Amino acid sequence: MGNPNLLPYETIVRATSGEPEAVDEVLRHYSKRIRMAALENGHIDSVC
């Protein structure tokens, strides 16, 4: 079977079509990576 750490393809398809529950699942799954990407020089980049 596939990699258990990956989101199911169906979840990604639902998220790209705008289904709120699927979008939340994607955000929860990647939350650590999103936080790390938001760091700049060890601080949260608040430019957004």
C-alpha positions as CSV (number, residue, x, y, z in Angstrom):
1,M,0.0,0.0,0.0
2,G,1.0,3.7,-0.2
3,N,2.9,5.9,2.3
4,P,0.8,6.2,5.5
5,N,2.2,9.8,6.0
6,L,0.6,11.1,2.8
7,L,-2.9,12.5,2.6
8,P,-5.3,10.4,0.5
9,Y,-5.6,11.6,-3.1
10,E,-9.4,11.9,-2.6
11,T,-8.8,14.4,0.3
12,I,-6.6,16.6,-1.9
13,V,-9.2,16.5,-4.7
14,R,-12.0,17.5,-2.3
15,A,-9.8,20.3,-0.8
16,T,-9.0,21.7,-4.2
17,S,-12.7,21.8,-5.0
18,G,-13.3,23.9,-1.9
19,E,-14.8,21.4,0.5
20,P,-14.2,23.0,4.0
21,E,-13.7,19.7,5.9
22,A,-11.1,18.6,3.4
23,V,-9.3,21.9,3.5
24,D,-9.2,21.7,7.3
25,E,-7.7,18.2,7.0
26,V,-5.0,19.4,4.7
27,L,-4.2,22.4,6.9
28,R,-4.0,20.1,10.0
29,H,-1.8,17.6,8.1
30,Y,0.7,20.3,7.0
31,S,0.4,22.7,10.0
32,K,4.0,22.0,11.2
33,R,5.4,22.6,7.8
34,I,3.3,25.8,7.4
35,R,4.6,27.1,10.7
36,M,8.2,26.2,9.8
37,A,7.8,28.0,6.4
38,A,6.5,31.1,8.2
39,L,9.6,31.4,10.3
40,E,12.1,33.9,9.2
41,N,15.4,34.2,11.2
42,G,13.9,32.2,14.0
43,H,10.8,34.5,14.3
44,I,7.4,34.2,12.8
45,D,7.1,36.3,9.7
46,S,4.1,38.6,10.3
47,V,4.3,40.4,6.9
48,C,1.1,38.6,5.7
